[in-house]
């Protein structure tokens, strides 16, 4: 009976310390620091993260060995004849049950769990401290060397976001400042294809265009620079600036004399790398190429700046809302709106394969070029093409269908 009682005690201790370990490793440094501030007695333990984690892991594994050792003594699991139930089945069931219990408990309220369950761990911490100290010093040195070679980007990113959220919550930074900081942090991970003006929206100039028609095109497009192509938009040969052609003589004007060589980049290039390349090349417009070498779109310096600070509108920009609420269950969405933005703002998920925009998704759902007024049902939504521009969907009305309609 004494052995059975000891076994139960070891199991309880093993589960409690496993809960502490799970809660500890799932918290960021900022969250651990907050717990330490609320509980000064825990500050020394939590600040020495590597040593704490090593001791708690060692304790948990020693307790597990003790549990199984005692179980073998009590059950005679490896006696002759061999008992499959006692030797294999019971330990496997125990490990699965323990894993579920530990995970469920640790994630209910990680801060509360760590603050209260850690008391059970303290005797083991001081018991194993001297034995684990040399190993923890070596581990910390190795971790430091590894950090110098390559930082853990995922942990760094989560800590940055946690810091921003905490700072905003306590009024240290305003909401607008938070958006600006997040824009800077996300800048390095954004791909060129996510911010480019797509090929269908490019206002380009044919190489053989006459002077007067070129001036008229600039007035209509209201741009200060435009790409110049030879025969098709897949062959962009340069960029022409309005300020350069304004001083030209119409009688002797040859467009190719005023072209500046563009920068060509793939869709998968990061915008942070593109910004450096554009600064080096001293260019304000870049041609984005698809996997086949054709033109996928263009990116300007303004696009890169807007990725950090948000939308910049000048006197020539036509203001439009990408998502407009028409009624309780009805939205008007610009075809250029990204599926990510649509889901983030409305919760509607139209994600299909590698398509990025609402217009592209609706095209894919129809399986053909739709006409204005065409409708299609998707999931529990009715999608209606409101406006087309040539073969491009400009706007889509999205209506939530009732249960009777959906069925």
C-alpha positions as CSV (number, residue, x, y, z in Angstrom):
1,X,0.0,0.0,0.0
2,X,2.9,2.3,0.8
3,X,4.3,1.8,-2.7
4,X,1.0,2.6,-4.3
5,X,0.7,5.8,-2.4
6,X,4.2,6.8,-3.3
7,X,3.4,6.1,-7.0
8,X,0.4,8.4,-6.9
9,X,2.5,11.1,-5.2
10,X,5.1,10.8,-7.9
11,X,2.5,11.0,-10.7
12,X,1.0,14.1,-9.2
13,X,4.4,15.8,-8.9
14,X,5.3,14.7,-12.4
15,X,2.1,16.3,-13.8
16,X,2.5,19.5,-11.8
17,X,6.0,20.0,-12.9
18,X,5.2,19.2,-16.5
19,X,2.5,21.8,-16.3
20,X,5.1,24.4,-15.1
21,X,7.4,23.4,-18.0
22,X,4.7,23.7,-20.6
23,X,3.5,27.0,-19.3
24,X,7.0,28.4,-19.1
25,X,8.1,27.5,-22.7
26,X,4.9,28.9,-24.1
27,X,5.3,32.4,-22.7
28,X,7.5,35.1,-24.3
29,X,10.2,36.9,-22.5
30,X,8.0,40.0,-22.1
31,X,5.2,37.9,-20.6
32,X,7.7,36.2,-18.2
33,X,9.0,39.6,-17.2
34,X,5.4,40.8,-16.4
35,X,4.9,37.7,-14.2
36,X,8.2,38.4,-12.4
37,X,7.2,42.0,-11.7
38,X,3.9,40.8,-10.2
39,X,5.7,38.1,-8.2
40,X,9.2,39.4,-7.1
41,X,10.0,36.1,-5.4
42,X,9.9,34.4,-8.8
43,X,12.0,37.1,-10.6
44,X,15.4,35.3,-10.0
45,X,14.0,32.0,-11.4
46,X,12.3,33.5,-14.4
47,X,15.2,35.8,-15.4
48,X,17.6,32.8,-15.5
49,X,15.5,31.2,-18.2
50,X,18.0,28.6,-19.6
51,X,18.9,27.3,-16.1
52,X,15.3,27.2,-15.0
53,X,14.2,25.3,-18.1
54,X,17.1,22.8,-17.8
55,X,16.3,22.1,-14.1
56,X,12.5,21.8,-14.7
57,X,13.1,19.5,-17.6
58,X,15.6,17.4,-15.6
59,X,13.1,17.1,-12.7
60,X,10.2,16.1,-15.0
61,X,12.2,13.4,-16.7
62,X,13.6,12.0,-13.4
63,X,10.1,11.9,-12.0
64,X,8.9,10.0,-15.1
65,X,11.7,7.5,-14.7
66,X,10.7,7.1,-11.0
67,X,7.1,6.6,-11.9
68,X,7.8,3.8,-14.4
69,X,10.4,2.2,-12.1
70,X,7.9,2.1,-9.3
71,X,5.2,0.8,-11.6
72,X,7.5,-2.1,-12.7
73,X,8.1,-3.0,-9.1
74,X,4.4,-2.9,-8.2
75,X,2.9,-4.6,-11.3
76,X,5.7,-7.0,-12.1
77,X,5.4,-5.8,-15.7
78,X,8.6,-7.6,-16.9
79,X,8.2,-10.8,-14.9
80,X,7.8,-14.1,-16.6
81,X,5.4,-14.7,-18.3
82,X,5.7,-11.2,-20.0
83,X,2.6,-9.0,-19.2
84,X,1.8,-6.9,-22.3
85,X,-0.9,-4.9,-20.5
86,X,1.3,-3.9,-17.6
87,X,4.5,-3.4,-19.6
88,X,3.2,-1.6,-22.7
89,X,-0.5,-0.7,-22.7
90,X,-0.7,0.9,-19.3
91,X,2.4,3.2,-19.7
92,X,1.2,4.3,-23.2
93,X,-2.2,5.1,-21.9
94,X,-0.7,7.0,-19.0
95,X,1.6,9.1,-21.2
96,X,-1.3,10.0,-23.6
97,X,-3.5,11.0,-20.7
98,X,-0.7,13.0,-19.0
99,X,0.0,14.9,-22.2
100,X,-3.7,15.8,-22.7
101,X,-4.0,16.8,-19.0
102,X,-0.8,18.9,-19.0
103,X,-1.6,20.7,-22.2
104,X,-5.1,21.5,-21.2
105,X,-4.1,22.8,-17.7
106,X,-1.1,24.8,-18.9
107,X,-3.0,26.7,-21.6
108,X,-6.1,27.5,-19.5
109,X,-4.3,30.5,-17.9
110,X,-0.5,30.3,-18.4
111,X,0.3,33.1,-16.1
112,X,-1.9,31.8,-13.2
113,X,-0.6,28.3,-13.7
114,X,3.1,29.4,-13.6
115,X,2.6,31.6,-10.6
116,X,0.8,28.9,-8.5
117,X,2.3,25.6,-9.6
118,X,5.9,26.9,-9.4
119,X,5.7,26.5,-5.6
120,X,5.7,22.8,-6.1
121,X,8.8,23.0,-8.2
122,X,10.9,25.2,-5.8
123,X,12.3,22.3,-3.6
124,X,13.4,20.5,-6.7
125,X,15.0,23.6,-8.1
126,X,17.3,24.0,-5.0
127,X,17.9,20.3,-4.8
128,X,19.2,20.0,-8.4
129,X,20.7,23.5,-8.6
130,X,24.4,22.5,-7.9
131,X,24.2,19.5,-10.2
132,X,22.7,21.4,-13.1
133,X,24.7,24.6,-12.7
134,X,27.7,23.5,-14.9
135,X,25.5,22.2,-17.6
136,X,23.4,25.3,-17.6
137,X,26.5,27.5,-18.0
138,X,27.7,25.4,-21.0
139,X,24.2,25.5,-22.5
140,X,23.9,29.3,-22.1
141,X,27.3,29.7,-23.8
142,X,26.3,27.5,-26.7
143,X,22.9,29.3,-27.0
144,X,24.7,32.6,-27.1
145,X,27.0,31.5,-29.9
146,X,24.1,30.1,-31.8
147,X,22.2,33.4,-31.4
148,X,25.2,35.3,-32.8
149,X,25.1,33.1,-35.9
150,X,21.4,33.2,-36.5
151,X,18.5,34.7,-34.4
152,X,15.3,32.9,-33.9
153,X,13.1,35.0,-36.2
154,X,9.8,33.5,-35.1
155,X,10.5,34.2,-31.4
156,X,11.8,37.7,-32.2
157,X,8.7,38.5,-34.3
158,X,6.3,37.3,-31.6
159,X,8.1,39.3,-28.9
160,X,8.0,42.4,-31.0
161,X,4.3,42.0,-31.5
162,X,3.8,41.3,-27.8
163,X,5.8,44.5,-26.9
164,X,3.7,46.6,-29.3
165,X,0.4,45.2,-27.9
166,X,1.5,45.8,-24.3
167,X,2.8,49.4,-25.1
168,X,-0.5,50.2,-26.9
169,X,-2.6,48.7,-24.0
170,X,-0.8,50.9,-21.5
171,X,-1.0,54.0,-23.6
172,X,2.7,54.3,-24.3
173,X,2.1,54.4,-28.0
174,X,-1.1,55.5,-29.9
175,X,-3.0,53.4,-32.3
176,X,-1.6,55.3,-35.4
177,X,1.9,54.8,-34.1
178,X,1.2,51.1,-33.6
179,X,0.2,50.8,-37.2
180,X,3.3,52.6,-38.3
181,X,5.6,50.4,-36.2
182,X,3.8,47.3,-37.5
183,X,4.3,48.5,-41.1
184,X,8.0,48.8,-40.5
185,X,8.2,45.3,-38.9
186,X,6.2,43.7,-41.7
187,X,8.1,45.5,-44.4
188,X,10.9,43.0,-44.5
189,X,8.5,40.0,-45.0
190,X,6.3,41.5,-47.7
191,X,6.8,40.3,-51.3
192,X,6.8,42.6,-54.3
193,X,3.8,40.8,-55.8
194,X,1.7,41.9,-52.8
195,X,2.1,45.6,-53.4
196,X,2.6,45.9,-57.2
197,X,0.2,47.6,-59.5
198,X,-1.0,44.6,-61.6
199,X,-0.5,44.5,-65.4
200,X,-4.2,45.1,-66.1
201,X,-4.0,48.5,-64.3
202,X,-0.8,49.8,-65.8
203,X,-1.1,53.0,-67.9
204,X,1.7,52.4,-70.4
205,X,3.0,54.1,-73.5
206,X,3.7,52.5,-76.9
207,X,7.2,53.2,-78.2
208,X,6.0,54.7,-81.5
209,X,3.5,57.2,-79.9
210,X,3.7,60.8,-81.3
211,X,4.5,63.7,-79.1
212,X,1.1,65.3,-78.9
213,X,-0.6,62.0,-78.2
214,X,1.9,61.3,-75.5
215,X,1.2,64.7,-73.8
216,X,-2.5,64.0,-74.0
217,X,-2.0,60.5,-72.4
218,X,0.0,62.0,-69.5
219,X,-2.9,64.5,-68.9
220,X,-5.5,61.7,-68.9
221,X,-3.5,59.3,-66.7
222,X,-2.3,62.1,-64.3
223,X,1.0,60.4,-63.7
224,X,4.5,62.0,-63.6
225,X,6.1,58.9,-65.2
226,X,4.9,55.9,-67.3
227,X,6.5,52.7,-68.6
228,X,7.2,52.5,-72.3
229,X,6.7,49.2,-74.1
230,X,7.5,47.8,-77.5
231,X,4.4,46.2,-79.2
232,X,3.1,44.6,-76.0
233,X,3.2,45.2,-72.2
234,X,5.4,42.1,-71.9
235,X,8.3,44.1,-73.5
236,X,8.7,47.2,-71.3
237,X,11.9,48.9,-72.6
238,X,12.0,52.0,-70.4
239,X,10.4,54.7,-68.3
240,X,9.5,58.2,-69.5
241,X,9.2,61.2,-67.2
242,X,6.8,64.0,-67.9
243,X,9.4,66.6,-66.8
244,X,11.8,65.4,-69.5
245,X,9.5,65.5,-72.5
246,X,8.0,68.9,-71.5
247,X,11.3,70.5,-72.6
248,X,11.5,68.5,-75.9
249,X,11.0,69.9,-79.3
250,X,7.8,68.3,-80.8
251,X,9.2,68.5,-84.4
252,X,12.3,66.4,-83.6
253,X,10.9,64.4,-80.8
254,X,11.9,60.7,-80.6
255,X,10.6,58.9,-77.5
256,X,13.5,56.5,-77.2
257,X,15.8,59.4,-76.6
258,X,14.1,60.2,-73.3
259,X,13.8,56.7,-71.8
260,X,15.4,55.7,-68.5
261,X,16.3,52.1,-68.1
262,X,14.0,50.4,-65.6
263,X,14.8,47.9,-63.0
264,X,13.5,44.3,-63.5
265,X,12.7,42.1,-60.5
266,X,10.8,38.8,-59.9
267,X,7.5,38.7,-58.1
268,X,9.0,36.9,-55.1
269,X,11.6,39.5,-54.2
270,X,11.2,41.1,-50.8
271,X,10.2,44.8,-50.8
272,X,13.0,45.6,-48.3
273,X,15.6,44.3,-50.8
274,X,13.8,46.1,-53.7
275,X,14.0,49.4,-51.8
276,X,17.8,49.0,-51.5
277,X,18.1,48.1,-55.2
278,X,16.0,51.1,-56.3
279,X,18.1,53.4,-54.2
280,X,21.3,52.0,-55.7
281,X,19.9,52.2,-59.3
282,X,18.4,55.7,-58.6
283,X,15.1,54.7,-60.1
284,X,11.6,55.4,-59.0
285,X,9.8,52.7,-61.0
286,X,10.5,48.9,-61.2
287,X,9.0,46.3,-63.6
288,X,7.9,43.1,-61.9
289,X,8.3,39.9,-64.0
290,X,6.3,36.7,-63.6
291,X,7.9,33.2,-63.7
292,X,7.7,33.2,-67.6
293,X,9.5,36.6,-68.0
294,X,6.3,38.5,-68.8
295,X,5.2,41.7,-67.1
296,X,3.3,41.0,-63.9
297,X,3.1,44.6,-62.8
298,X,5.0,47.7,-61.7
299,X,6.2,49.0,-58.4
300,X,7.0,52.7,-57.6
301,X,8.8,54.3,-54.7
302,X,5.4,55.6,-53.6
303,X,4.1,52.0,-53.3
304,X,7.1,51.1,-51.0
305,X,6.5,54.1,-48.8
306,X,2.8,53.4,-48.5
307,X,3.6,49.9,-47.3
308,X,5.2,51.5,-44.3
309,X,3.1,54.6,-43.5
310,X,-0.2,53.7,-45.1
311,X,-2.1,55.1,-48.1
312,X,-0.8,58.4,-49.5
313,X,-3.3,60.4,-51.5
314,X,-2.3,63.4,-53.6
315,X,-4.5,65.8,-55.5
316,X,-4.7,63.5,-58.5
317,X,-5.6,60.3,-56.6
318,X,-9.2,59.1,-57.0
319,X,-10.4,58.1,-53.6
320,X,-12.3,54.8,-53.4
321,X,-13.2,52.5,-50.6
322,X,-12.2,48.9,-51.3
323,X,-15.0,47.6,-49.1
324,X,-18.4,49.4,-48.7
325,X,-21.3,48.3,-46.5
326,X,-24.5,48.4,-48.6
327,X,-26.8,46.7,-46.1
328,X,-26.8,44.4,-43.1
329,X,-25.7,41.4,-45.1
330,X,-24.5,43.1,-48.3
331,X,-21.1,44.5,-49.3
332,X,-19.6,46.2,-52.4
333,X,-16.0,45.1,-52.8
334,X,-13.4,46.5,-55.2
335,X,-12.0,43.8,-57.5
336,X,-8.5,44.8,-56.5
337,X,-9.1,44.2,-52.8
338,X,-6.9,41.4,-51.5
339,X,-8.6,38.3,-50.1
340,X,-6.5,38.7,-47.0
341,X,-7.9,42.2,-46.4
342,X,-11.4,41.0,-47.1
343,X,-11.2,38.2,-44.5
344,X,-9.5,40.5,-42.0
345,X,-12.2,43.2,-42.2
346,X,-15.3,41.1,-42.8
347,X,-14.5,37.5,-41.9
348,X,-15.5,36.4,-45.4
349,X,-13.0,33.8,-46.8
350,X,-12.9,33.4,-50.6
351,X,-9.4,32.0,-50.7
352,X,-8.8,29.8,-53.8
353,X,-5.4,28.4,-54.5
354,X,-2.8,31.1,-55.0
355,X,-5.2,33.8,-56.1
356,X,-4.6,37.1,-54.3
357,X,-7.6,39.4,-55.2
358,X,-11.4,39.3,-55.0
359,X,-11.6,39.9,-58.8
360,X,-9.3,36.9,-59.4
361,X,-11.3,34.7,-57.0
362,X,-14.6,35.6,-58.7
363,X,-13.1,34.9,-62.1
364,X,-12.0,31.5,-60.9
365,X,-15.4,30.7,-59.4
366,X,-17.2,31.6,-62.7
367,X,-14.6,29.7,-64.8
368,X,-15.2,32.2,-67.6
369,X,-15.3,36.0,-68.3
370,X,-18.5,37.2,-66.6
371,X,-20.7,40.0,-67.7
372,X,-22.1,42.8,-65.5
373,X,-25.0,41.5,-63.5
374,X,-23.8,37.9,-63.6
375,X,-24.2,36.1,-60.2
376,X,-22.8,32.9,-58.7
377,X,-23.3,31.2,-55.3
378,X,-20.2,30.4,-53.3
379,X,-20.4,28.7,-49.9
380,X,-23.3,30.7,-48.3
381,X,-22.6,33.9,-50.3
382,X,-24.1,35.3,-53.5
383,X,-21.4,37.0,-55.6
384,X,-22.7,39.5,-58.3
385,X,-20.4,41.3,-60.8
386,X,-21.4,44.9,-60.5
387,X,-18.9,46.5,-62.9
388,X,-16.5,45.3,-65.6
389,X,-13.7,47.1,-67.3
390,X,-12.9,45.2,-70.5
391,X,-12.0,41.8,-69.1
392,X,-11.3,42.9,-65.6
393,X,-13.8,42.7,-62.7
394,X,-13.9,46.2,-61.1
395,X,-16.4,45.6,-58.3
396,X,-18.4,42.7,-56.8
397,X,-21.4,42.7,-54.6
398,X,-21.2,40.1,-51.9
399,X,-24.5,39.1,-50.2
400,X,-24.9,36.6,-47.3
401,X,-27.6,34.1,-48.1
402,X,-30.2,32.8,-45.7
403,X,-30.3,29.2,-44.7
404,X,-33.3,28.6,-47.1
405,X,-31.5,30.2,-50.0
406,X,-28.2,28.4,-49.3
407,X,-30.0,25.1,-49.3
